[in-house]
Amino acid sequence: MVSLVALLAVSGCVAPPEASTTGPVDLYDPNQFAQVTAGGSDPGLLAQATPFQTTAVQTQGYSVIEPPTQIPEDMVCLIFFSDYAWTLESNRTAKNFNLLNPPMYINYSITEPFNVTGTKIVTEKGKEKTVKYSYYSPYAFLEITVRDPVTGEIFQQDGFGKDYGSMTNKTIQITKPGNLLIEIGGNNVTPSVGFWVKPVGNINDPAVNVSALECRSQDYVKRLHQ
């Protein structure tokens, strides 16, 4: 009994092991520990990838609105076209348009100008002979006038007949911005007249479907009917 007490006295007290909050990281040695750090890690075993793109499920009561088709800047669209038959007397009509993004193109084509026809006797080399003649009526004309609707100031005027020449097809370019009064007048002619403008800045009515309009390049419209 004395020997056992002596042995305990020599050995002393053994301290208990300290508590630890770390966990094993090496399966080979369960007694190996490492401190846990925040932020995660990436050893480079996974390649970077793009998330799979899924089709959005349409919620009942809502609709997907497609973005409007953008018209290139150099394109112009036909916003007005009309045929006229002015054969017996002088006529005139007018349209208003607020041109915010010039230019505007007005083109016309006269399909059946009124002709004066007949016969006359001429003398050639001392001999008389009858020849036929045909020319545009001196009363036939088409006149397109662009003016200020308030002051009446004329910005541009062109057409067929009078002092404008005998071109039955022509494109008139309007570069004056602002509110315009466009008058179309004529006599003894059957013209077709069209107005073209850039949709950006000029066609602002949401009820107008721009993609349904006829749109062409400006170079095409300048050469139209020529």
Rosetta blueprint (number, residue, H / E / L):
1 M L
2 V H
3 S H
4 L H
5 V H
6 A H
7 L H
8 L H
9 A H
10 V H
11 S H
12 G L
13 C L
14 V L
15 A L
16 P L
17 P L
18 E L
19 A L
20 S L
21 T L
22 T L
23 G E
24 P E
25 V L
26 D L
27 L L
28 Y L
29 D L
30 P L
31 N L
32 Q L
33 F E
34 A E
35 Q L
36 V L
37 T L
38 A L
39 G L
40 G L
41 S L
42 D L
43 P L
44 G L
45 L L
46 L L
47 A L
48 Q L
49 A L
50 T L
51 P L
52 F L
53 Q L
54 T L
55 T L
56 A L
57 V L
58 Q L
59 T L
60 Q L
61 G L
62 Y L
63 S L
64 V L
65 I L
66 E L
67 P L
68 P L
69 T L
70 Q L
71 I L
72 P L
73 E L
74 D L
75 M E
76 V E
77 C E
78 L E
79 I E
80 F E
81 F E
82 S E
83 D E
84 Y L
85 A L
86 W E
87 T L
88 L L
89 E L
90 S L
91 N E
92 R E
93 T E
94 A E
95 K E
96 N E
97 F E
98 N E
99 L E
100 L L
101 N L
102 P L
103 P L
104 M E
105 Y E
106 I E
107 N E
108 Y E
109 S E
110 I E
111 T L
112 E L
113 P L
114 F L
115 N E
116 V E
117 T E
118 G E
119 T E
120 K E
121 I E
122 V E
123 T E
124 E E
125 K L
126 G L
127 K E
128 E E
129 K E
130 T E
131 V E
132 K E
133 Y E
134 S E
135 Y E
136 Y E
137 S L
138 P L
139 Y L
140 A L
141 F E
142 L E
143 E E
144 I E
145 T E
146 V E
147 R E
148 D L
149 P L
150 V L
151 T L
152 G L
153 E L
154 I E
155 F E
156 Q E
157 Q E
158 D E
159 G E
160 F E
161 G L
162 K L
163 D L
164 Y L
165 G L
166 S L
167 M L
168 T L
169 N E
170 K E
171 T E
172 I E
173 Q E
174 I E
175 T L
176 K L
177 P L
178 G E
179 N E
180 L E
181 L E
182 I E
183 E E
184 I E
185 G E
186 G E
187 N E
188 N L
189 V E
190 T L
191 P E
192 S E
193 V E
194 G E
195 F E
196 W E
197 V E
198 K L
199 P L
200 V L
201 G L
202 N L
203 I L
204 N L
205 D L
206 P L
207 A L
208 V L
209 N L
210 V H
211 S H
212 A H
213 L L
214 E L
215 C E
216 R E
217 S E
218 Q H
219 D H
220 Y H
221 V H
222 K H
223 R L
224 L L
225 H L
226 Q L
